[in-house]
Amino acid sequence: MRLLVTGAAGFIGSHYVREILAGSYPESDDVHVTVVDRLTYAGRRDNLPEHHERLDFVHGDICDRDLLDRVLPGHDAVVHFAAESHVDRSLTGPGEFVRTNVMGTQQLLDAALHAGVDRVLHVSTDEVYGSLDSGTWTEDSPLLPNSPYAASKASTTWSAAPTTVRHGLDVRITRCSNNYGPRQHPEKLIPNFVTRLLTGRQVPLYGDGRNVREWLHVDDHCRALQLVLTKGRAGEIYNIGGGSGMSNREMTARLLDLLGADWDMVRHVEDRLGHDFRYAIDDSKIREELGYAPRWSIESGLGAVVDWYRDHPDFWRAPAS
């Protein structure tokens, strides 16, 4: 099997590719992977093996249709991670999110259709659903995004559906809860707090910290993605959760405890504009249809993540100027 993976020099994509190359998934021992990555600030070539007989790396942009038309032919499937993904950045620079997340995805779908690729797995987010006070989102819940990032990801659903229905391209979509794990960029909450506390700096907690998120270890997420790619149904959407919902204040308390710090290391900052209050997804569909279940508890996952950042300061420390 030949697999093209976009954005695989980033956090989630690189974990997925490393697991494929390691043969961690059923029938992945002979999968050949082509990575296409623009290597923006959050993408690092050293997140992937420098040399591997089943890996080809292409430094390129998914908005470049000529490049896609050159590299896509001969591939059996695409796993599409490439995206701008930081909500705060989307509030100050939404244009780049529209460019990459909307236009780039459309270019990729068109090129895959033209190249005769069998199927495309599009990795999306639960943030497309907006915010809710109680209950959980199912795959049929309305899309009510509240940030430019979430809106750009929601719009790709509306691009993928017509491509599937009208042109017959097998597009499968996943929507995951908040990921965490090794190699995540320090702009995200967990690595941001961990690396700050490791260097004796205060952590910035938005508002009163009552906003609730569900946390999913990157390893569980990638296993779920492989299930959807290999066993999922064409044109379907699958929610992927970790079952670990907690407020940002509760998450902060856990990280303080793991790093031996007190609440005087917390600095309350003005809340984010339009900050969604609560995310919670119902992922019974992927559990019942495909047999997915998370392996990582939040306790074991957070402990392992803290250890990884403590042991890999070269990954997150700024180079000396």
C-alpha positions in Angstrom: 0.0 0.0 0.0 1.2 3.5 -0.8 0.0 6.2 1.6 0.4 10.0 1.2 0.3 11.9 4.5 0.0 15.7 4.6 1.3 17.7 7.5 3.2 14.7 8.9 6.1 16.8 10.3 3.7 18.1 12.9 2.6 16.7 16.2 -0.1 14.3 15.4 0.9 13.5 11.8 4.5 12.6 12.8 3.3 10.2 15.5 1.0 8.5 13.0 3.8 8.1 10.4 6.3 6.8 13.0 3.8 4.2 14.1 3.1 3.1 10.5 6.8 2.8 9.8 7.3 0.8 13.0 4.6 -1.7 12.0 2.5 -0.9 15.0 -0.8 -1.3 13.2 -2.2 -4.5 11.6 -0.9 -5.0 8.1 1.3 -1.8 8.2 4.6 -3.6 7.8 4.8 -3.0 4.0 3.1 0.4 3.8 5.1 3.0 1.9 4.6 6.6 3.1 5.0 9.8 1.2 5.0 12.9 3.4 4.1 16.3 2.1 4.8 19.1 4.6 5.4 22.8 4.2 7.5 22.9 7.4 5.9 25.9 9.0 6.7 26.9 12.6 4.9 23.8 14.0 6.4 21.3 11.5 9.8 19.9 12.1 11.7 17.5 9.8 13.3 15.9 12.8 9.9 14.7 14.0 10.3 12.0 11.4 13.1 9.5 10.7 15.9 11.0 8.8 16.2 8.0 6.6 13.8 5.1 6.2 13.4 2.8 3.2 9.6 3.2 3.3 9.5 6.9 3.7 9.7 9.7 1.1 9.6 13.3 2.3 8.4 16.1 0.0 8.9 19.7 1.2 5.8 21.3 -0.3 2.5 23.1 0.1 -0.9 21.5 -0.2 -2.1 24.7 -1.9 0.4 23.9 -4.8 -1.8 22.0 -7.2 1.1 21.3 -9.6 3.1 19.6 -6.8 0.0 17.5 -5.8 -0.5 16.4 -9.4 3.1 15.2 -9.4 3.2 13.3 -6.2 -0.3 11.9 -5.8 -0.5 9.4 -8.7 0.2 5.9 -7.6 -0.9 6.3 -4.0 -3.8 4.3 -2.7 -5.0 6.6 0.1 -4.4 10.0 1.7 -4.4 10.9 5.4 -4.8 14.7 5.6 -3.4 16.3 8.7 -2.0 19.5 7.2 -3.7 22.5 8.9 -3.3 25.7 10.8 -4.6 24.7 14.2 -4.1 27.3 17.0 -7.2 29.2 18.0 -5.3 32.2 19.3 -3.4 32.6 16.1 -6.6 32.3 14.1 -8.1 35.3 16.0 -5.3 37.6 14.9 -4.4 36.1 11.5 -7.5 34.3 10.0 -6.3 34.5 6.4 -3.7 31.8 6.7 -6.3 29.5 8.2 -8.6 30.0 5.2 -5.7 29.5 2.8 -4.4 26.3 4.3 -7.5 24.7 5.9 -10.0 25.6 3.3 -8.3 26.2 0.0 -5.6 23.6 0.7 -8.1 20.9 1.5 -10.1 21.7 -1.7 -6.9 21.5 -3.8 -6.1 18.1 -2.2 -9.5 16.7 -2.8 -9.5 17.8 -6.4 -6.0 16.4 -7.0 -6.8 13.1 -5.3 -9.9 12.7 -7.5 -7.9 13.5 -10.6 -5.1 11.1 -9.6 -7.5 8.2 -9.0 -6.8 7.8 -5.3 -9.1 5.3 -3.6 -9.8 7.2 -0.4 -9.0 10.3 1.7 -9.1 10.5 5.5 -9.6 14.0 6.6 -8.6 14.8 10.2 -10.8 17.4 11.8 -11.7 18.6 15.3 -14.6 18.7 17.7 -14.3 22.5 17.8 -16.5 22.6 14.6 -19.5 21.9 16.9 -19.1 25.1 18.9 -19.8 25.0 22.6 -22.4 23.3 24.8 -23.7 23.6 28.3 -24.6 20.0 28.8 -24.8 16.7 27.0 -22.5 15.5 24.1 -22.2 16.0 20.4 -22.9 13.2 18.0 -21.7 13.1 14.4 -25.2 14.5 13.4 -24.9 17.6 15.7 -25.1 20.9 13.8 -21.8 22.7 13.1 -21.7 26.0 15.0 -18.0 27.1 15.0 -17.0 30.1 17.1 -13.4 30.8 15.9 -11.8 31.3 12.5 -9.9 28.1 13.1 -13.1 26.1 13.8 -14.9 27.8 11.0 -12.2 26.9 8.5 -12.3 23.2 9.6 -16.1 23.1 9.5 -16.0 24.4 5.9 -13.9 21.5 4.8 -16.8 19.2 5.8 -19.0 21.1 3.3 -16.3 20.7 0.7 -15.8 17.0 1.3 -19.4 16.0 1.2 -20.1 17.1 -2.4 -16.9 15.5 -3.5 -18.0 12.2 -2.1 -21.6 12.4 -3.3 -21.1 13.9 -6.8 -17.8 12.5 -7.8 -17.5 9.2 -5.9 -14.3 9.9 -4.0 -14.3 8.0 -0.7 -13.8 10.7 1.9 -13.9 9.8 5.6 -13.8 12.5 8.3 -12.8 12.3 11.9 -13.4 14.9 14.6 -11.3 14.5 17.7 -11.1 16.1 21.1 -8.1 17.9 22.4 -4.9 16.0 21.8 -1.8 15.8 24.0 1.4 13.9 24.0 5.1 14.0 23.1 6.3 16.5 20.4 3.4 18.8 20.7 4.3 22.5 20.0 4.6 24.5 23.3 1.9 26.9 22.2 -0.7 24.3 23.3 -2.0 24.3 26.9 -0.3 21.1 28.3 3.2 21.6 26.8 3.0 25.3 27.4 2.3 24.8 31.1 4.7 21.9 31.5 7.6 23.8 29.9 6.9 27.0 31.8 6.8 25.1 35.1 10.0 23.2 34.3 11.8 26.6 33.9 10.2 28.2 36.9 7.8 30.5 35.1 4.1 31.1 35.9 1.4 29.6 33.7 -1.3 31.8 32.2 -4.8 30.5 33.0 -7.6 32.0 30.9 -10.4 33.6 33.0 -11.6 31.5 35.9 -10.4 28.3 34.4 -13.9 26.7 34.3 -13.9 26.0 30.5 -14.1 22.2 30.0 -12.2 20.1 27.5 -11.9 16.4 26.8 -8.4 15.1 26.4 -7.2 12.5 24.0 -3.7 11.0 24.0 -2.1 11.3 20.5 -1.4 7.5 20.5 -5.1 6.7 21.0 -6.0 9.2 18.3 -3.7 7.7 15.7 -4.9 4.2 16.4 -8.4 5.4 15.9 -7.4 7.1 12.6 -6.0 3.9 11.3 -9.2 2.1 12.2 -11.2 4.6 10.2 -8.8 4.5 7.3 -8.8 0.7 7.0 -12.3 -0.3 8.4 -14.4 2.8 8.2 -17.3 3.4 5.8 -17.0 5.7 2.8 -18.5 9.2 3.3 -18.9 8.7 7.1 -17.9 11.0 10.0 -16.4 9.5 13.2 -16.0 11.3 16.5 -12.9 10.3 18.5 -12.8 11.0 22.2 -10.5 10.2 25.1 -13.1 10.1 27.8 -11.2 12.5 30.0 -13.2 15.6 30.4 -12.1 18.2 32.9 -12.0 22.0 33.4 -8.8 23.9 32.6 -8.5 24.6 36.3 -8.6 20.9 37.0 -5.9 20.3 34.3 -3.8 23.0 35.8 -4.0 21.4 39.3 -2.9 18.1 37.9 0.1 19.6 36.1 1.1 21.6 39.2 1.0 18.4 41.3 3.1 16.5 38.8 5.7 19.2 38.7 5.7 19.9 42.4 4.5 23.5 42.0 1.9 25.6 44.0 -0.9 27.8 42.8 1.3 30.9 43.2 2.8 29.7 39.9 -0.6 30.4 38.2 -1.3 33.8 36.6 -4.9 34.5 35.7 -5.2 36.3 32.4 -8.0 37.9 30.5 -10.3 35.3 28.9 -9.9 34.6 25.2 -12.4 36.4 23.0 -15.4 34.0 22.2 -13.8 31.3 24.4 -16.0 28.1 24.0 -17.2 27.0 27.4 -17.4 23.2 27.1 -16.6 20.5 24.6 -17.9 16.9 24.9 -18.3 14.4 22.2 -20.1 11.1 21.9 -17.8 8.6 20.2 -20.0 5.6 20.6 -20.1 5.2 16.8 -16.4 4.4 16.3 -16.4 2.3 19.5 -19.3 0.2 18.4 -18.6 0.0 14.6 -14.8 -0.3 14.6 -13.9 -1.5 18.1 -12.0 1.7 19.2 -11.2 2.2 22.9 -8.5 4.5 24.4 -5.6 2.8 26.1 -4.2 5.8 27.8 -5.7 7.1 31.1 -5.3 10.8 31.8 -3.1 9.8 34.8 -0.6 7.7 32.9 -0.7 10.0 29.9 0.0 13.2 31.7 2.8 11.6 33.7 4.5 10.3 30.6 4.2 13.6 28.8 5.8 15.5 31.7 8.6 13.0 31.7 9.1 13.4 27.9 9.4 17.2 28.1 11.7 17.0 31.1 13.9 14.6 29.1 13.8 16.5 25.8 14.6 20.1 26.5 16.2 20.5 23.1 12.8 20.1 21.6 11.2 23.0 23.3 13.9 25.4 24.5 14.5 28.4 22.2 18.0 28.4 20.6 20.5 30.8 22.1 20.6 34.1 20.3 
